[in-house]
Amino acid sequence: MKPEKERRLTALRAALGQGALRSAHRMVNALHPAEIALLIESLPPAQRELVWDFVDPELEGEVLVELNENIRAELMEGMEADELLAVAEGMELDDLADLVADLPEAVTLQLLKSLDQQDRERLRTVLSYPEDSAGGLMNTDAVSVRADVTVEVVLRYLRMRGELPEKTDSLFVVDRRDSYLGTVPLTRLLTSDPDRIVGDLLESEAPRIDPDTPAHDVAQLFQERDLVSAAVVGPDGRLLGRITIDDVVDVIREEAEHSVLSMAGLGDEQDVFAGVLVSARRRLVWLGINLCTAIIAGLVVRRFESTIERVAALAALMPIVASMGGVAGTQTVTLIVRGLALGHVQWSNARWLLFKEIGVGGLNGLLWALVIGSITAFWFGTWTIAGIIASAMLINLLAASLVGVVVPLTLRRLNIDPALSAGVILTAFTDSIGFATLLGLGTVFLT
């Protein structure tokens, strides 16, 4: 049975396909903004514009923030300046910071003029930090209270406010100079004696995040401490804002997409419905790099051309050795890249991992060497060729394990993304080592 959300999206796509535009209009605005964004991303470009025209103007800002950057930029290009300004006004500051980069300069200036002085300064604070940092993730809507007031005073203050920012699970406690002291959970405030001082309820060990902390490290902290929100504190100790779990979930999702797409040389914001020329251009460089690695492997094979001419059986066995090495190496690279992303793998434990993966490669190599050796002996009726491919298989799986550990760690040390580059280097090594070993042994024992 399909989930309710999937059924609604399926019904909406069907309505669009049948031309039932009035019905589609009602269904679009019954969806959550994130669901509307998902629908737009799953449609061809012509239908995207149609659905976008259906979206209630009050929802447009929330939908734009949920869209991937390429599609968002395309939709915003077709919007008038006054429409863009209307969309931006009223948005949360952290969402607005994500949108400002895509706004035309004239609209950005108008938007800044429309904000009050406090919001203008808050927006500039967020924009002053890189997008993939804690400062870029934070929202400045943190609710802070003083440590020297009573619980009753805080509760009266909250009633006067009338509402709290979304995902508020704690209040941030500061001193007279606005220096961060810790947090007080709302549940503790509500269940404590009204005459107690806030400082007595303070959780001073609550995490404080530096605004320059990478988004990846922020996500790890939230995961390890099961946080809903956390304070962002400047070098001077002053409270700058807060990060909430919804922003961290976006970081985790983006990192997962990055790991998958980078393995194929695709960008994080890759649009599956992008045009032919755009898609071809994006993949061109990756294919060129892979062609270079194939040429390297081809040069290795060419050096043993005479051996292949004399022993044609080796040509049939070459893909087997290269393929097994490639798969084994990919398994190791995937584990190491994931370990690096989670912070589990470091140079301090790399030696243990290296020997462990070589042991795994050796054990698998021995097993499959025996299997392919037996099959080869049956095919060609000679144990010499069987021994050669079995040896080549074992050596290539050992090499794949070694390369699979060393390459990602080395790339990380050089500040190169291992998810993007390790696979290409691995392929070059396993193909070249596999071919050189198989053909080299063939030259020694068969010619």
QUIZI-V251160 format. One record per residue. N is the residue number from 1. RES is the residue in three letters. PHI is phi in radians with two decimals (none if undefined). PSI is psi in whole degrees, -180 to 180 (* if undefined). Layout:
N|RES|PHI|PSI ; N|RES|PHI|PSI
This chain:
1|MET|none|130 ; 2|LYS|-1.28|145 ; 3|PRO|-1.08|157 ; 4|GLU|-1.00|-43 ; 5|LYS|-1.07|-44 ; 6|GLU|-1.13|-38 ; 7|ARG|-1.11|-41 ; 8|ARG|-1.16|-42 ; 9|LEU|-1.15|-38 ; 10|THR|-1.12|-44 ; 11|ALA|-1.11|-37 ; 12|LEU|-1.19|-42 ; 13|ARG|-1.09|-38 ; 14|ALA|-1.12|-42 ; 15|ALA|-1.09|-40 ; 16|LEU|-1.13|-42 ; 17|GLY|-1.13|-31 ; 18|GLN|-1.56|-3 ; 19|GLY|1.39|14 ; 20|ALA|-1.44|74 ; 21|LEU|-1.21|-37 ; 22|ARG|-1.13|-44 ; 23|SER|-1.13|-41 ; 24|ALA|-1.09|-38 ; 25|HIS|-1.05|-45 ; 26|ARG|-1.13|-42 ; 27|MET|-1.17|-37 ; 28|VAL|-1.05|-47 ; 29|ASN|-1.40|-4 ; 30|ALA|-1.53|-9 ; 31|LEU|-1.50|158 ; 32|HIS|-1.24|148 ; 33|PRO|-0.89|-39 ; 34|ALA|-1.15|-34 ; 35|GLU|-1.25|-36 ; 36|ILE|-1.10|-42 ; 37|ALA|-1.08|-42 ; 38|LEU|-1.07|-42 ; 39|LEU|-1.08|-47 ; 40|ILE|-1.06|-42 ; 41|GLU|-1.17|-23 ; 42|SER|-1.68|12 ; 43|LEU|-2.01|152 ; 44|PRO|-1.10|158 ; 45|PRO|-0.91|-42 ; 46|ALA|-1.09|-42 ; 47|GLN|-1.31|-25 ; 48|ARG|-1.05|-47 ; 49|GLU|-1.10|-37 ; 50|LEU|-1.11|-48 ; 51|VAL|-1.13|-39 ; 52|TRP|-1.06|-36 ; 53|ASP|-1.15|-25 ; 54|PHE|-1.33|-23 ; 55|VAL|-1.16|133 ; 56|ASP|-1.04|132 ; 57|PRO|-0.92|-31 ; 58|GLU|-1.21|-19 ; 59|LEU|-1.73|-10 ; 60|GLU|-1.03|-41 ; 61|GLY|-1.09|-45 ; 62|GLU|-1.14|-35 ; 63|VAL|-1.21|-43 ; 64|LEU|-1.04|-40 ; 65|VAL|-1.13|-32 ; 66|GLU|-1.38|-19 ; 67|LEU|-1.33|156 ; 68|ASN|-1.26|158 ; 69|GLU|-1.02|-41 ; 70|ASN|-1.13|-47 ; 71|ILE|-1.18|-40 ; 72|ARG|-1.04|-45 ; 73|ALA|-1.10|-39 ; 74|GLU|-1.11|-43 ; 75|LEU|-1.18|-39 ; 76|MET|-1.22|-27 ; 77|GLU|-1.09|-30 ; 78|GLY|-1.57|4 ; 79|MET|-1.76|144 ; 80|GLU|-1.28|160 ; 81|ALA|-1.05|-43 ; 82|ASP|-1.19|-32 ; 83|GLU|-1.21|-42 ; 84|LEU|-1.10|-40 ; 85|LEU|-1.13|-41 ; 86|ALA|-1.12|-38 ; 87|VAL|-1.14|-43 ; 88|ALA|-1.24|-34 ; 89|GLU|-1.19|135 ; 90|GLY|1.59|-6 ; 91|MET|-1.34|154 ; 92|GLU|-1.09|147 ; 93|LEU|-1.09|-37 ; 94|ASP|-1.21|-36 ; 95|ASP|-1.22|-40 ; 96|LEU|-1.10|-37 ; 97|ALA|-1.08|-35 ; 98|ASP|-1.20|-30 ; 99|LEU|-1.51|-30 ; 100|VAL|-1.00|-37 ; 101|ALA|-1.07|-27 ; 102|ASP|-1.66|-5 ; 103|LEU|-1.42|145 ; 104|PRO|-1.05|151 ; 105|GLU|-1.02|-40 ; 106|ALA|-1.10|-40 ; 107|VAL|-1.18|-39 ; 108|THR|-1.05|-43 ; 109|LEU|-1.11|-43 ; 110|GLN|-1.09|-40 ; 111|LEU|-1.11|-45 ; 112|LEU|-1.08|-37 ; 113|LYS|-1.19|-31 ; 114|SER|-1.35|-18 ; 115|LEU|-1.43|150 ; 116|ASP|-1.30|168 ; 117|GLN|-1.02|-40 ; 118|GLN|-1.15|-47 ; 119|ASP|-1.17|-34 ; 120|ARG|-1.11|-43 ; 121|GLU|-1.19|-38 ; 122|ARG|-1.11|-43 ; 123|LEU|-1.11|-43 ; 124|ARG|-1.11|-35 ; 125|THR|-1.08|-47 ; 126|VAL|-1.12|-43 ; 127|LEU|-1.23|-16 ; 128|SER|-1.32|-11 ; 129|TYR|-1.88|152 ; 130|PRO|-1.02|149 ; 131|GLU|-1.05|-35 ; 132|ASP|-1.68|35 ; 133|SER|-2.15|169 ; 134|ALA|-1.05|-39 ; 135|GLY|-1.10|-36 ; 136|GLY|-1.29|-25 ; 137|LEU|-1.48|-26 ; 138|MET|-1.24|156 ; 139|ASN|-1.97|143 ; 140|THR|-1.59|13 ; 141|ASP|-1.53|26 ; 142|ALA|-1.13|136 ; 143|VAL|-1.65|119 ; 144|SER|-2.05|150 ; 145|VAL|-2.37|162 ; 146|ARG|-1.51|151 ; 147|ALA|-1.33|-20 ; 148|ASP|-1.69|11 ; 149|VAL|-1.79|165 ; 150|THR|-1.54|165 ; 151|VAL|-1.05|-39 ; 152|GLU|-1.06|-41 ; 153|VAL|-1.10|-42 ; 154|VAL|-1.13|-42 ; 155|LEU|-1.14|-38 ; 156|ARG|-1.12|-41 ; 157|TYR|-1.07|-43 ; 158|LEU|-1.15|-38 ; 159|ARG|-1.15|-35 ; 160|MET|-1.16|-37 ; 161|ARG|-1.10|-37 ; 162|GLY|1.54|-34 ; 163|GLU|-2.67|160 ; 164|LEU|-2.04|153 ; 165|PRO|-1.02|151 ; 166|GLU|-1.04|151 ; 167|LYS|1.08|28 ; 168|THR|-1.49|111 ; 169|ASP|-1.96|-16 ; 170|SER|-2.52|157 ; 171|LEU|-1.80|146 ; 172|PHE|-1.63|132 ; 173|VAL|-1.76|130 ; 174|VAL|-2.30|164 ; 175|ASP|-1.69|-168 ; 176|ARG|-1.09|-28 ; 177|ARG|-1.63|13 ; 178|ASP|1.18|22 ; 179|SER|-1.39|137 ; 180|TYR|-1.27|132 ; 181|LEU|-1.98|-30 ; 182|GLY|2.75|-160 ; 183|THR|-2.27|161 ; 184|VAL|-2.28|116 ; 185|PRO|-1.09|143 ; 186|LEU|-1.04|-37 ; 187|THR|-1.07|-36 ; 188|ARG|-1.24|-37 ; 189|LEU|-1.08|-44 ; 190|LEU|-1.22|-24 ; 191|THR|-1.85|4 ; 192|SER|-1.68|162 ; 193|ASP|-1.08|129 ; 194|PRO|-1.00|-23 ; 195|ASP|-1.54|-4 ; 196|ARG|-1.27|149 ; 197|ILE|-1.44|140 ; 198|VAL|-0.99|-37 ; 199|GLY|-1.04|-27 ; 200|ASP|-1.27|-21 ; 201|LEU|-1.72|2 ; 202|LEU|-1.15|135 ; 203|GLU|-1.73|90 ; 204|SER|-1.27|-17 ; 205|GLU|-1.54|3 ; 206|ALA|-1.03|141 ; 207|PRO|-1.11|143 ; 208|ARG|-2.13|131 ; 209|ILE|-1.93|129 ; 210|ASP|-1.23|140 ; 211|PRO|-1.10|-21 ; 212|ASP|-1.56|1 ; 213|THR|-1.10|131 ; 214|PRO|-1.03|147 ; 215|ALA|-1.02|-35 ; 216|HIS|-1.06|-43 ; 217|ASP|-1.21|-34 ; 218|VAL|-1.09|-45 ; 219|ALA|-1.07|-41 ; 220|GLN|-1.10|-41 ; 221|LEU|-1.10|-44 ; 222|PHE|-1.09|-39 ; 223|GLN|-1.18|-44 ; 224|GLU|-1.23|-35 ; 225|ARG|-1.78|2 ; 226|ASP|0.92|50 ; 227|LEU|-1.50|151 ; 228|VAL|-1.79|-34 ; 229|SER|-2.64|160 ; 230|ALA|-2.66|150 ; 231|ALA|-1.41|142 ; 232|VAL|-1.81|121 ; 233|VAL|-2.13|130 ; 234|GLY|-1.26|170 ; 235|PRO|-1.03|-26 ; 236|ASP|-1.51|4 ; 237|GLY|1.53|-2 ; 238|ARG|-1.42|145 ; 239|LEU|-1.26|124 ; 240|LEU|-1.76|-34 ; 241|GLY|3.03|-160 ; 242|ARG|-2.50|155 ; 243|ILE|-2.00|137 ; 244|THR|-2.02|162 ; 245|ILE|-1.06|-31 ; 246|ASP|-1.12|-36 ; 247|ASP|-1.22|-35 ; 248|VAL|-1.22|-38 ; 249|VAL|-1.05|-39 ; 250|ASP|-1.08|-40 ; 251|VAL|-1.11|-46 ; 252|ILE|-1.08|-42 ; 253|ARG|-1.12|-44 ; 254|GLU|-1.12|-39 ; 255|GLU|-1.15|-39 ; 256|ALA|-1.12|-43 ; 257|GLU|-1.11|-40 ; 258|HIS|-1.07|-44 ; 259|SER|-1.07|-43 ; 260|VAL|-1.22|-49 ; 261|LEU|-1.24|-34 ; 262|SER|-1.12|-33 ; 263|MET|-1.05|-26 ; 264|ALA|-1.84|8 ; 265|GLY|1.30|23 ; 266|LEU|-1.81|150 ; 267|GLY|-1.28|160 ; 268|ASP|-1.10|-32 ; 269|GLU|-1.75|29 ; 270|GLN|-1.02|128 ; 271|ASP|-1.73|117 ; 272|VAL|-1.14|-22 ; 273|PHE|-1.79|15 ; 274|ALA|-1.09|157 ; 275|GLY|-1.13|166 ; 276|VAL|-1.07|-48 ; 277|LEU|-1.14|-42 ; 278|VAL|-1.10|-47 ; 279|SER|-1.11|-41 ; 280|ALA|-1.12|-41 ; 281|ARG|-1.12|-40 ; 282|ARG|-1.16|-31 ; 283|ARG|-1.62|-8 ; 284|LEU|-1.06|-48 ; 285|VAL|-1.09|-45 ; 286|TRP|-1.05|-44 ; 287|LEU|-1.13|-36 ; 288|GLY|-1.11|-41 ; 289|ILE|-1.12|-43 ; 290|ASN|-1.14|-33 ; 291|LEU|-1.10|-40 ; 292|CYS|-1.08|-42 ; 293|THR|-1.15|-35 ; 294|ALA|-1.16|-37 ; 295|ILE|-1.13|-40 ; 296|ILE|-1.04|-46 ; 297|ALA|-1.10|-38 ; 298|GLY|-1.11|-38 ; 299|LEU|-1.13|-37 ; 300|VAL|-1.09|-46 ; 301|VAL|-1.08|-39 ; 302|ARG|-1.08|-32 ; 303|ARG|-1.14|-20 ; 304|PHE|-1.97|28 ; 305|GLU|-1.03|-41 ; 306|SER|-1.16|-35 ; 307|THR|-1.13|-43 ; 308|ILE|-1.11|-38 ; 309|GLU|-1.11|-37 ; 310|ARG|-1.40|-37 ; 311|VAL|-2.16|86 ; 312|ALA|-1.09|-24 ; 313|ALA|-1.04|-32 ; 314|LEU|-1.11|-34 ; 315|ALA|-1.09|-37 ; 316|ALA|-1.25|-25 ; 317|LEU|-1.61|-16 ; 318|MET|-1.00|-47 ; 319|PRO|-1.06|-30 ; 320|ILE|-1.14|-47 ; 321|VAL|-1.12|-46 ; 322|ALA|-1.13|-42 ; 323|SER|-1.13|-45 ; 324|MET|-1.12|-40 ; 325|GLY|-1.12|-41 ; 326|GLY|-1.11|-44 ; 327|VAL|-1.15|-47 ; 328|ALA|-1.07|-43 ; 329|GLY|-1.15|-39 ; 330|THR|-1.12|-39 ; 331|GLN|-1.05|-46 ; 332|THR|-1.15|-46 ; 333|VAL|-1.04|-43 ; 334|THR|-1.06|-44 ; 335|LEU|-1.12|-42 ; 336|ILE|-1.21|-43 ; 337|VAL|-1.09|-42 ; 338|ARG|-1.11|-42 ; 339|GLY|-1.09|-38 ; 340|LEU|-1.12|-42 ; 341|ALA|-1.12|-36 ; 342|LEU|-1.52|-7 ; 343|GLY|1.44|9 ; 344|HIS|-1.39|-31 ; 345|VAL|-1.82|126 ; 346|GLN|-2.47|171 ; 347|TRP|-1.10|-27 ; 348|SER|-1.16|-30 ; 349|ASN|-1.95|11 ; 350|ALA|-1.16|-36 ; 351|ARG|-1.11|-44 ; 352|TRP|-1.08|-44 ; 353|LEU|-1.09|-39 ; 354|LEU|-1.06|-50 ; 355|PHE|-1.15|-35 ; 356|LYS|-1.11|-47 ; 357|GLU|-1.20|-35 ; 358|ILE|-1.13|-39 ; 359|GLY|-1.09|-43 ; 360|VAL|-1.11|-45 ; 361|GLY|-1.10|-40 ; 362|GLY|-1.16|-42 ; 363|LEU|-1.14|-47 ; 364|ASN|-1.13|-37 ; 365|GLY|-1.09|-44 ; 366|LEU|-1.08|-45 ; 367|LEU|-1.07|-52 ; 368|TRP|-1.33|-23 ; 369|ALA|-1.13|-42 ; 370|LEU|-1.12|-40 ; 371|VAL|-1.14|-52 ; 372|ILE|-1.23|-31 ; 373|GLY|-1.09|-43 ; 374|SER|-1.15|-42 ; 375|ILE|-1.12|-41 ; 376|THR|-1.15|-41 ; 377|ALA|-1.08|-37 ; 378|PHE|-1.20|-41 ; 379|TRP|-1.13|-53 ; 380|PHE|-1.80|-7 ; 381|GLY|1.20|28 ; 382|THR|-2.53|133 ; 383|TRP|-1.42|-13 ; 384|THR|-1.17|-51 ; 385|ILE|-1.13|-37 ; 386|ALA|-1.04|-43 ; 387|GLY|-1.16|-36 ; 388|ILE|-1.14|-49 ; 389|ILE|-1.22|-34 ; 390|ALA|-1.10|-42 ; 391|SER|-1.15|-43 ; 392|ALA|-1.10|-40 ; 393|MET|-1.08|-48 ; 394|LEU|-1.07|-47 ; 395|ILE|-1.10|-42 ; 396|ASN|-1.21|-36 ; 397|LEU|-1.22|-35 ; 398|LEU|-1.13|-44 ; 399|ALA|-1.12|-40 ; 400|ALA|-1.09|-40 ; 401|SER|-1.13|-43 ; 402|LEU|-1.09|-50 ; 403|VAL|-1.14|-38 ; 404|GLY|-1.08|-27 ; 405|VAL|-1.56|-48 ; 406|VAL|-1.22|-42 ; 407|VAL|-1.10|-52 ; 408|PRO|-1.04|-40 ; 409|LEU|-1.14|-41 ; 410|THR|-1.15|-42 ; 411|LEU|-1.08|-41 ; 412|ARG|-1.10|-40 ; 413|ARG|-1.09|-33 ; 414|LEU|-1.54|8 ; 415|ASN|1.05|34 ; 416|ILE|-1.92|135 ; 417|ASP|-1.13|113 ; 418|PRO|-1.17|-27 ; 419|ALA|-1.12|-30 ; 420|LEU|-1.49|-36 ; 421|SER|-1.91|-24 ; 422|ALA|-1.09|-38 ; 423|GLY|-1.10|-40 ; 424|VAL|-1.14|-46 ; 425|ILE|-1.13|-41 ; 426|LEU|-1.02|-46 ; 427|THR|-1.04|-44 ; 428|ALA|-1.06|-43 ; 429|PHE|-1.19|-51 ; 430|THR|-1.15|-39 ; 431|ASP|-1.13|-49 ; 432|SER|-1.14|-45 ; 433|ILE|-1.16|-41 ; 434|GLY|-1.10|-47 ; 435|PHE|-1.16|-44 ; 436|ALA|-1.10|-41 ; 437|THR|-1.17|-49 ; 438|LEU|-1.09|-49 ; 439|LEU|-1.29|-33 ; 440|GLY|-1.14|-46 ; 441|LEU|-1.11|-37 ; 442|GLY|-1.10|-39 ; 443|THR|-1.12|-40 ; 444|VAL|-1.23|-44 ; 445|PHE|-1.79|-12 ; 446|LEU|-2.06|-6 ; 447|THR|-2.14|*
